[in-house]
Amino acid sequence: MSQTNTCSRCQARWTAADVCHCNGCHHTFSSLTAFEAHRRANTCRTPHETGLVLLGRTYPCYGRPTKTTAPWLNPAGNNTPGAA
């Protein structure tokens, strides 16, 4: 059973243990690498500025785009994460 984590300031919720949530901009990131990509000179950059995309999880979570997705996760079959 996975633990649900919650930010007390924005009420965001996530379950993965390796997910990072930013206390500055309150975006949630899929990994420390994605989190660090959005921080430059102690300033938050938007996920779009850093090339991060929503990963299609049950909660908003940004990470690096993947080149392909499993066909059962992408019924349109166009290999664009999150497309339907």
C-alpha distances in whole Angstrom, upper triangle without the diagonal:
4,7,10,13,16,20,22,25,24,21,19,15,13,10,11,12,15,16,19,21,24,26,29,29,25,24,21,21,19,20,23,25,25,25,28,30,30,31,35,37,35,35,32,33,32,30,33,35,33,32,28,27,24,22,21,17,16,17,20,20,23,24,26,27,27,30,28,26,24,27,24,23,26,28,32,32,33,31,30,27,26,29,29
4,7,9,13,16,19,22,21,18,16,12,10,6,7,8,12,13,16,17,21,22,25,25,21,20,17,17,16,17,19,22,22,21,24,26,26,28,31,34,31,31,28,30,28,26,29,31,29,29,25,24,21,19,18,15,14,14,17,17,20,20,23,25,24,28,27,24,23,26,24,22,25,27,30,30,31,29,28,24,24,27,28
4,6,10,13,16,19,18,15,14,10,8,6,8,8,12,12,14,15,18,19,23,23,19,19,16,17,16,17,18,22,21,20,23,26,25,26,30,32,29,29,27,28,27,25,29,31,29,29,25,24,21,20,19,16,14,14,17,16,19,21,24,26,26,29,29,26,26,28,26,24,27,30,32,32,33,31,29,26,25,28,29
4,7,10,13,15,15,12,10,7,6,5,8,9,12,11,13,13,16,17,20,20,16,16,13,15,15,16,18,21,20,19,22,24,23,25,28,30,28,27,25,26,25,23,26,28,27,27,23,22,19,18,18,14,12,11,14,14,18,19,23,24,25,29,28,26,26,28,26,23,26,28,31,31,32,30,28,24,23,26,27
4,7,10,12,12,9,8,5,5,6,9,9,11,10,10,10,13,13,17,17,13,14,11,13,14,15,16,19,18,17,20,22,21,22,25,27,24,24,21,23,22,21,25,26,25,25,22,21,19,18,18,15,13,11,13,13,16,18,22,24,25,29,29,27,27,30,28,25,27,30,32,33,33,30,28,24,23,27,28
4,6,9,8,6,6,4,7,9,12,12,14,12,11,9,12,12,15,15,11,12,11,14,15,17,17,21,19,17,20,22,20,21,25,26,23,23,20,22,21,20,24,26,25,25,22,21,19,19,19,16,14,11,13,13,16,19,23,25,27,30,30,28,29,31,29,26,28,31,33,34,33,31,29,25,24,27,28
4,5,6,5,5,7,9,12,14,14,15,12,11,8,9,8,11,12,8,10,10,13,15,17,17,20,18,16,19,21,18,19,22,24,20,19,17,19,19,19,22,24,23,24,21,21,19,19,20,17,16,13,13,14,16,19,23,25,27,31,31,29,31,33,31,28,30,32,34,35,34,32,29,26,24,28,29
4,6,6,8,10,12,15,17,17,19,16,14,11,12,10,13,13,11,13,14,17,19,20,20,23,22,19,22,24,21,21,24,25,22,21,19,22,21,22,25,26,26,27,24,24,22,23,23,21,19,16,16,17,20,22,26,28,31,34,35,33,34,36,35,31,33,36,37,38,38,36,33,29,28,31,32
4,6,8,11,14,17,19,19,20,17,15,11,11,8,10,11,8,12,13,17,20,21,20,23,21,18,21,22,20,19,23,23,20,19,17,19,19,20,23,24,24,26,23,23,21,23,23,21,20,16,16,17,19,22,26,28,30,34,35,33,35,37,35,32,33,36,37,38,37,35,32,29,27,30,32
4,6,9,12,16,18,19,19,16,14,10,10,9,11,10,7,10,11,15,18,19,20,22,20,17,20,21,18,19,22,23,20,19,16,18,17,18,20,22,22,24,21,20,18,20,20,18,17,13,13,14,16,20,23,25,28,31,32,30,32,34,32,29,30,32,33,35,34,32,29,26,24,27,28
4,6,10,13,16,17,18,15,14,11,12,11,14,13,9,11,11,15,17,19,20,23,21,18,22,23,21,21,25,26,23,22,19,21,19,19,22,24,24,25,22,21,18,19,19,17,15,12,12,14,17,20,24,25,28,31,31,29,30,32,30,27,29,31,32,34,33,32,29,25,23,26,27
4,7,11,13,15,15,12,11,9,10,11,13,12,8,8,8,12,14,16,17,20,17,16,19,20,18,19,23,25,22,20,17,19,17,16,19,22,21,22,18,17,15,16,15,13,12,8,8,10,13,16,20,22,24,28,28,26,27,29,27,24,25,28,29,30,30,28,25,22,20,23,24
4,7,10,12,13,11,11,9,12,13,16,15,11,11,9,12,13,15,17,20,18,16,20,21,19,21,25,27,24,23,20,21,19,18,21,23,23,23,19,18,15,15,14,11,10,7,9,10,13,16,20,21,23,27,27,24,25,27,25,22,24,26,28,29,29,27,25,21,19,23,24
4,6,9,10,8,9,9,12,14,17,16,12,11,8,10,10,12,15,17,15,14,18,19,18,20,24,26,24,23,20,21,19,17,21,23,21,21,18,16,14,13,13,9,8,6,8,8,12,14,18,19,20,24,24,21,22,25,23,20,22,25,27,27,27,25,23,19,18,22,23
4,6,9,8,11,11,15,17,20,19,16,14,11,12,11,13,15,18,17,16,20,21,21,22,26,29,26,26,23,24,22,20,23,25,24,23,19,18,16,14,14,10,10,9,11,11,14,15,19,20,21,24,24,21,22,24,22,19,22,25,27,28,28,25,24,20,19,23,24
4,6,6,9,11,15,17,20,19,16,15,11,10,8,10,12,15,14,14,17,19,19,21,24,27,25,25,22,23,22,19,22,24,22,21,18,17,15,13,14,10,11,10,12,10,13,13,16,18,18,22,22,19,20,23,21,19,22,25,27,27,27,24,23,19,19,23,24
4,6,9,11,15,17,20,20,17,16,12,11,10,9,11,14,14,14,17,19,19,20,24,26,24,24,22,23,23,20,24,25,23,23,19,19,18,16,17,14,15,14,15,13,15,15,18,20,20,24,24,22,23,26,25,22,25,28,30,30,30,27,26,22,22,26,28
4,7,10,13,16,18,18,16,14,11,9,7,6,7,10,11,11,13,15,16,17,21,23,21,22,20,20,20,18,21,22,20,20,17,17,16,14,16,14,15,14,15,12,13,12,15,17,18,22,22,21,22,25,24,22,24,28,29,29,28,25,24,20,21,25,27
4,7,10,13,15,15,13,11,7,6,5,5,7,10,9,9,12,14,14,15,19,22,19,19,17,18,17,15,18,20,17,18,14,15,13,12,14,12,13,11,11,8,10,10,13,16,17,21,21,20,22,25,24,21,23,26,28,27,27,24,22,18,19,22,25
4,7,10,12,12,10,9,6,5,7,6,6,9,8,6,9,12,11,12,16,18,16,16,13,15,15,13,17,18,16,17,14,15,14,14,16,14,15,13,12,9,10,11,14,17,19,23,24,23,24,27,27,23,25,29,30,30,29,26,24,20,20,24,27
4,6,9,9,6,6,4,6,9,9,9,12,10,8,11,13,11,12,16,18,15,14,12,14,13,13,16,17,16,17,14,15,14,15,16,15,15,12,11,9,10,12,16,18,21,24,25,24,26,29,28,25,26,29,30,31,30,27,24,21,21,24,27
4,5,6,5,6,6,8,11,11,11,13,11,8,10,12,10,9,13,15,12,11,9,11,12,12,15,16,15,17,14,16,15,17,19,17,18,15,13,11,11,13,16,19,22,26,27,27,29,31,31,27,28,32,32,33,31,29,26,23,22,26,28
4,6,5,8,9,12,15,15,14,16,15,11,13,15,12,12,15,16,12,11,10,13,14,15,18,18,18,20,18,19,18,20,22,20,20,17,15,14,15,17,20,23,26,30,31,30,32,35,34,30,32,35,35,36,35,32,29,26,25,29,31
4,6,8,11,13,16,16,15,17,15,11,13,14,11,10,12,13,10,8,7,10,11,13,16,16,16,19,17,19,18,21,23,22,22,18,16,15,15,17,20,23,26,30,31,31,33,35,35,31,32,35,35,36,34,32,29,26,26,29,31
4,6,9,11,15,16,15,16,14,11,13,13,10,10,13,14,12,9,7,9,9,10,13,14,14,16,14,16,15,18,20,19,20,16,13,13,13,15,18,20,24,27,29,28,31,33,32,29,29,32,32,33,31,29,26,23,22,25,28
4,6,10,13,14,15,16,14,11,14,15,12,12,16,17,14,13,10,12,11,11,15,16,16,17,15,15,14,16,18,16,17,13,11,11,11,14,18,20,23,27,28,27,29,31,30,26,27,30,31,32,30,28,25,22,21,24,26
4,7,10,12,13,14,11,9,12,12,10,12,15,17,15,13,10,10,9,8,12,13,13,14,11,11,10,13,14,14,14,11,8,7,8,11,14,16,19,23,24,23,25,27,27,23,24,27,27,28,27,24,21,18,17,21,23
4,7,9,10,12,9,8,12,12,11,13,16,19,17,15,12,13,11,10,13,15,14,14,11,11,10,11,12,11,12,9,7,5,6,9,13,15,17,21,22,21,23,25,25,21,22,25,26,27,26,23,20,17,16,20,22
4,6,7,9,6,5,9,10,9,12,15,18,17,16,12,13,12,9,13,14,12,12,9,10,9,9,12,11,13,11,9,5,5,6,9,12,15,18,19,19,21,24,23,20,21,25,25,25,24,21,19,15,16,19,22
4,7,8,6,8,11,11,12,14,18,21,20,19,16,16,15,12,15,16,14,13,10,10,9,8,11,10,12,11,10,6,6,5,8,11,13,16,17,16,18,21,21,18,19,23,24,23,23,19,18,14,15,19,21
4,5,5,6,9,10,11,13,16,19,18,18,16,16,16,13,16,17,14,14,11,13,13,12,15,13,16,14,13,10,9,7,9,13,14,18,19,18,20,24,24,21,22,26,27,26,25,22,20,17,18,22,25
4,5,5,6,8,10,11,14,16,15,16,14,15,16,14,17,17,14,15,13,15,15,15,18,17,19,17,16,12,11,10,12,15,17,20,22,22,24,27,28,24,26,30,30,30,28,25,23,20,22,25,28
4,5,5,6,9,10,13,16,15,16,14,14,15,13,15,15,11,12,11,14,15,15,18,18,21,19,17,13,11,9,9,13,15,18,20,20,23,26,27,24,25,29,29,28,27,23,21,19,21,24,27
4,5,5,7,9,12,16,15,14,12,11,11,9,12,12,9,10,7,10,11,12,15,15,18,16,14,10,7,6,7,11,13,16,19,19,22,25,25,22,23,26,27,26,24,21,19,16,18,21,24
4,5,6,7,10,13,12,12,9,10,11,9,13,13,10,12,10,12,13,14,17,16,19,16,14,10,9,8,10,14,17,20,22,22,25,28,28,24,25,29,29,29,27,24,22,19,20,23,26
4,5,5,8,11,10,11,9,10,12,11,14,13,10,12,11,15,16,17,20,20,22,20,17,14,12,11,12,16,18,21,24,24,27,30,31,27,28,32,32,31,29,26,24,21,23,26,29
4,6,7,11,11,11,9,8,10,9,11,10,6,9,9,12,15,16,19,20,22,20,17,14,11,10,10,13,16,19,22,22,26,28,29,26,26,30,30,29,27,24,21,19,21,24,27
4,7,10,10,8,6,5,7,6,9,8,6,9,8,12,14,16,19,19,21,18,15,13,10,10,11,14,18,21,23,24,27,29,30,26,27,30,30,29,27,24,22,20,20,23,27
4,7,6,5,5,6,9,10,13,11,9,13,12,15,17,19,22,22,24,21,18,16,13,14,15,18,21,24,27,27,30,33,33,30,30,34,33,33,31,28,25,23,24,27,30
4,5,5,7,7,11,12,14,11,10,14,15,18,20,22,25,26,28,25,22,19,17,16,17,20,23,26,29,30,33,35,36,33,33,36,36,35,33,30,28,26,27,29,33
4,5,8,10,14,16,17,15,14,18,18,22,24,26,29,29,31,28,25,22,20,20,21,24,27,30,32,33,37,39,40,36,37,40,40,39,37,34,31,30,30,33,37
4,7,10,13,15,18,15,15,18,18,21,23,25,28,27,29,25,23,21,19,19,21,24,27,30,33,33,36,39,39,36,36,40,39,39,37,34,31,29,30,33,36
4,6,10,12,15,12,12,16,16,19,20,23,26,26,27,24,21,19,17,18,19,22,26,29,31,32,35,37,38,34,34,37,37,37,35,32,29,27,27,30,33
4,7,9,12,10,10,13,13,15,17,19,22,22,24,20,17,15,14,15,17,19,23,26,28,28,31,34,34,30,30,34,33,34,31,29,26,24,24,26,30
4,6,8,6,7,10,10,13,15,18,21,21,23,20,16,15,12,13,15,17,21,23,26,26,29,32,32,29,28,31,31,31,28,26,23,21,22,24,27
4,5,5,7,9,9,10,12,15,18,19,20,17,14,13,10,12,13,15,19,21,24,24,27,29,29,26,25,28,28,28,26,24,20,18,18,21,24
4,5,5,6,5,7,9,12,14,16,18,15,12,10,7,8,10,11,15,18,20,20,23,25,26,22,22,25,24,25,22,20,17,15,15,18,21
4,5,5,6,7,10,13,15,17,20,18,14,13,10,10,11,11,15,17,19,20,23,25,26,22,21,24,23,23,21,19,16,14,15,17,20
4,6,8,10,13,16,19,21,23,21,17,15,12,12,12,13,17,19,22,23,26,28,29,26,25,28,27,27,24,22,19,18,18,20,24
4,6,9,12,14,18,19,22,20,16,14,10,10,9,11,15,17,20,21,24,27,28,24,24,27,26,26,23,21,18,17,18,20,24
4,7,10,12,16,18,21,19,16,13,10,8,7,8,11,13,16,18,21,23,25,21,20,24,23,22,19,17,14,13,15,17,20
4,7,9,12,14,17,15,12,10,6,5,5,7,10,13,15,16,19,21,22,19,18,22,21,21,19,16,13,11,13,15,19
4,6,9,11,14,13,10,8,5,6,6,6,9,12,14,14,17,19,19,16,15,19,18,18,16,14,10,8,9,12,15
4,6,8,11,9,6,6,5,7,9,8,11,14,14,13,16,18,18,14,14,17,17,18,16,14,11,8,7,11,13
4,6,9,9,8,6,6,6,8,8,9,12,12,10,13,15,15,11,12,15,16,16,15,13,10,7,7,10,13
4,7,8,7,8,9,10,12,11,11,14,13,11,12,14,13,9,10,13,14,15,15,13,11,7,5,9,11
4,5,7,7,9,11,13,13,14,17,16,13,14,16,14,11,13,16,17,18,18,16,14,11,9,13,14
4,7,9,12,14,17,17,17,20,19,16,17,18,16,13,15,17,19,20,21,19,17,14,12,15,15
4,6,10,13,16,16,18,21,21,18,19,21,19,15,17,20,21,22,22,21,18,15,13,16,17
4,7,10,14,14,16,20,20,18,19,21,20,16,17,20,21,22,21,19,17,13,11,15,17
4,7,10,12,14,17,18,16,18,20,20,16,17,20,21,22,21,19,16,12,12,15,18
4,7,9,12,15,16,16,18,21,21,17,17,21,21,21,20,17,14,11,11,15,18
4,6,9,13,14,14,17,19,20,17,17,21,21,21,19,16,14,11,12,15,19
4,6,10,12,13,16,19,20,17,17,21,20,19,17,14,12,10,13,15,19
4,7,9,10,13,16,17,14,14,17,17,16,14,10,9,7,10,12,16
4,6,7,10,13,15,13,12,16,16,14,12,9,8,7,11,12,15
4,7,10,12,15,13,12,16,15,12,10,7,8,8,12,13,16
4,7,9,12,10,9,13,12,10,9,5,7,8,11,12,14
4,6,8,7,7,10,11,9,9,6,7,7,9,10,12
4,6,5,7,9,11,9,11,8,10,10,11,12,13
4,5,5,6,8,6,9,8,11,11,12,11,11
4,6,6,9,9,12,11,13,12,12,12,11
4,6,9,9,11,10,10,9,8,9,9
4,6,6,7,7,8,7,7,7,6
4,5,8,9,10,11,10,8,6
4,6,8,9,10,10,7,5
4,6,8,10,11,9,8
4,6,9,10,8,9
4,6,9,8,10
4,6,5,9
4,6,9
4,7
4
